[in-house]
Amino acid sequence: MNEAITFKDFSKVDLRVGTIIEVNDFPEARNPAYQLVIDFGELGIKKSSAQITTLYKKEDLLQKQIVAVVNFPRKQIAKFMSECLVVGAVNGKDVHLLNPENKVKKGTSVN
C-alpha cells in the first residue's frame, strides 16, 4: 500500500466518465499503446495515451465509457500530447479499464 493520504488530498483528483470516440495505433510509444480521443461532455474532448493493447481491440473501444483523471498536467509522449489519465486495474501487463456498470452522462464526476 502507498503512503496514506487525507480526504483533502483525494478531493483534488478530478475523476470523470468519458466516452472513447476515436482510437489510433501509437507506434512511436515506448510500450504498446493506443492514442485515445475521449469525449467528456461539457468538459470537452481530451486525448490520452493508454497501454491497453493486450486486452482491447481498437474497434471494441469505440463508444466505450471509461474513467479518467482530467486534472493532471498535459504530458508529452513521443510526438503525442496526453491530456488526461485513463484509469485501470493493472494485472501484470494487462490493464482492465475502469468503467461505469451502466451508461452515464459524459463528464459525470466519480466520487
C-alpha positions in Angstrom: 0.0 0.0 0.0 1.2 3.5 -0.8 1.5 6.3 1.8 -1.8 7.3 3.4 -3.4 10.5 2.1 -6.1 12.7 3.5 -9.6 13.2 2.1 -8.4 16.7 1.2 -5.6 15.1 -1.0 -8.1 12.8 -2.6 -10.6 15.5 -3.3 -8.0 17.2 -5.6 -8.2 14.3 -8.0 -10.9 15.0 -10.7 -12.2 11.7 -11.9 -14.7 11.8 -14.7 -16.5 9.5 -17.0 -15.8 9.9 -20.7 -16.7 8.1 -24.0 -14.0 7.0 -26.3 -14.8 8.4 -29.8 -11.5 7.6 -31.6 -8.7 5.1 -31.2 -5.5 5.1 -33.1 -2.3 3.0 -33.1 0.7 4.6 -31.4 3.8 3.0 -33.0 6.1 5.7 -31.5 5.2 4.8 -27.9 7.9 3.0 -25.9 5.5 0.4 -24.8 2.5 -0.8 -26.9 -0.3 1.7 -26.6 -3.2 3.4 -28.3 -3.9 7.1 -28.8 -7.5 7.7 -27.5 -9.8 10.7 -28.1 -12.3 10.9 -25.3 -15.5 13.0 -25.1 -16.1 14.3 -21.6 -19.3 16.2 -22.5 -19.2 19.8 -21.2 -15.5 19.4 -20.2 -14.8 18.9 -23.9 -12.6 16.4 -25.9 -9.3 15.2 -24.4 -6.6 12.9 -25.7 -4.8 10.2 -23.8 -2.2 7.5 -24.5 -3.2 4.2 -22.9 -1.2 0.9 -22.7 -4.3 -1.2 -23.1 -3.4 -3.2 -26.2 -3.2 -6.6 -24.6 -6.9 -6.8 -23.6 -8.6 -4.4 -26.0 -9.0 -4.2 -29.8 -9.5 -0.7 -31.3 -12.9 -1.5 -32.6 -14.1 -2.7 -29.1 -13.0 0.6 -27.5 -15.1 2.9 -29.7 -18.1 4.3 -27.7 -16.8 2.6 -24.5 -17.2 4.7 -21.4 -14.1 4.9 -19.2 -13.0 6.7 -16.1 -10.1 9.2 -16.3 -8.3 11.8 -14.2 -8.9 15.0 -16.1 -6.9 17.5 -14.0 -3.4 16.2 -14.5 -1.0 18.5 -16.4 -0.6 17.6 -20.0 2.3 15.2 -20.8 4.3 14.8 -24.0 4.6 11.2 -25.0 6.7 10.9 -28.2 5.0 13.3 -30.6 1.7 13.0 -28.8 0.3 15.3 -26.1 -1.7 13.3 -23.4 -4.3 15.5 -21.7 -5.8 13.0 -19.2 -5.0 9.7 -17.5 -7.3 6.8 -18.2 -7.8 4.7 -15.0 -7.5 0.9 -15.0 -6.7 -2.1 -12.7 -3.2 -3.4 -13.6 -2.5 -7.1 -13.5 1.0 -7.7 -14.9 1.0 -6.3 -18.4 -2.8 -6.3 -18.6 -4.8 -3.2 -17.8 -8.5 -3.6 -17.2 -10.3 -0.3 -17.8 -12.5 1.0 -15.1 -15.9 2.0 -16.3 -19.5 2.5 -15.1 -21.7 -0.5 -15.0 -24.5 1.4 -16.7 -24.2 4.3 -19.3 -24.0 7.7 -17.6 -23.8 11.3 -18.9 -20.4 12.2 -20.3 -18.4 14.2 -17.8 -20.1 12.7 -14.8 -17.9 13.1 -11.7 -16.6 9.9 -9.9 -16.6 10.3 -6.1 
